[in-house]
Amino acid sequence: MPAPSAESAVDTTLLCWNVLHQIASGQLRRTALTGAPGASESRGAAVADRRKTGRRWGPTRGPSQEINNLAILLRQWLDDSGLGMTGMIGQLTPEHFQGLAKVPARSTVSEWLSGVALRWDFVEAVIDICSPDAATAQTMRHEARALWSEAERKNREQRKKHQQPEIARPISEEKLLTWLAQTPAPSAEHENDSPSQASGRRIADKLSQSNIIPLVEGLLDSLHPRTWEVLIRELRTQGKDTHAEQLIRGLGLRGDPHKIVPIVDFLRTEGHFGDDRILLESIAGNRTVDDLVTIIEAFHRNKQELSAKIVIEKIGVARDSISTVKILLEFKEKKEVKTLAGILEGAGKWREAAELAKLVNTLRAEGAGEAADLILMAAGAERGASSFPQLVQALKESCPAGDMIKLAHAVGTLRARTRLQPLEDTLWKNNHSDIITLVRRLSNHQIFP
């Protein structure tokens, strides 16, 4: 690509990205890649010179032995790497954490390392910082995941044993299916249940793989939002996890848009961990533009900004390339500029690498090259370091060379300064030093000499 054309394309798409991103988030960070070209070669020596802090770890205080063992494992990795807690905190970035705008305080990190409220994304962050290469990181991840999964399994068992009684608002029986109204009345054991509890238990008892589809269709617009939450919890208690998830996805796919907001709130505060995410992703992946606009506006009115953000960003992740292009054009036609910017940003941040490259090519084929450029800008500015090498490889294999230039330019000019070093380390580990060189050249305003 001739130098003037590439530079002109980059400047144009960068201007567009600035406008949309400022509308969506109210700010745009512009930074330049730092460090001399020889900085990477000296990194090994710098790591070797780091010394252990000598700090003695306190007792673990996690909710289970598995979480305590995982906390001990994280401490061991920090000691083995020579970083300790202080050195590790210095390398943490906001991109290591889902839903956090800044690096947590030292006291919070200390609590996590003792097993209190330990998060999986923090475990991933420790692995990313302490691992010398991709193969070692994968081994560490498998070891940590085994402990985490066992802790989750035991936690689910404990919740089933200590289920708390529900305080639910009533639902009129005429809103239930006819066949449900004809089922036997609750037994004496459950005679004090609230109507929502009784309805939820009766539905759950009758539910099977053969009738779940007609049941979902019949109840989507009939049940009170509180009864939905009780029903889903009852299914979890009975061990019908697959049915519960199928019911949640059906609700996201076809349920009354005006009832979605309270159900999401119930699931987040009182439901099984992750059920709210299943519902939001089902909405993002299946709803029409009109439904999405209604639901997103309802989230904003009820100050559920996180739910609105998740739905918007997942629209650009959960659909195939053709469907994503179609819905992008529909949002553009409706002049939903803020939502459109969020969808493009979500695709750049979270879409699987090969699918992102395919989406970029599809947008260009449909005459929406500007949207493709904006997605690459979002990827360069916001995409996590751990998935960046896969994106680089996918672009190399299936996209024009100009797309790599735009991605590298966004890294060098839009990415926050604190997030550059982890990205450079990851690219170096995965043999993409050519991209590091390209980023440096572009951040110095030099398209290939």
Protein Blocks (a to p, Z undefined) as FASTA:
>chain_A
ZZklmmmmmmmmmmmmmmmmmmmnopacddddedifklmmmmmmmmmmpccehiacdddf
bfbfklmmmmmmmmmmmmmnonommlmmmmgcfklpghiabdcdfklmmmmmnopapafk
lmmmmmmmmpmbfklmmmmmmmmmmmmmmmmmmmmmmmmmmcccdddddddfklpcfklm
mpccddfklmmpcfklmmmmmmmmmpcfklmmmmmmmmmmmpcfklmmmmmmmmmmnopm
mlmmmmmmmmmmmmcfklmmmmmmmmmmmmcehklmmmmmmmmmmpcfklmmmmmmmmmm
nopaklmmmmmmmmmmmpcfklmmmmmmmmmmnopmklmmmmmmmmmmmmcfklmmmmmm
mmmmnopammmmmmmmmmmmmpcfklmmmmmmmmmmmpcfklmmmmmmmmmmmpcfklmm
mmmmmmmmnopakmmmmmmmmmnopacZZ
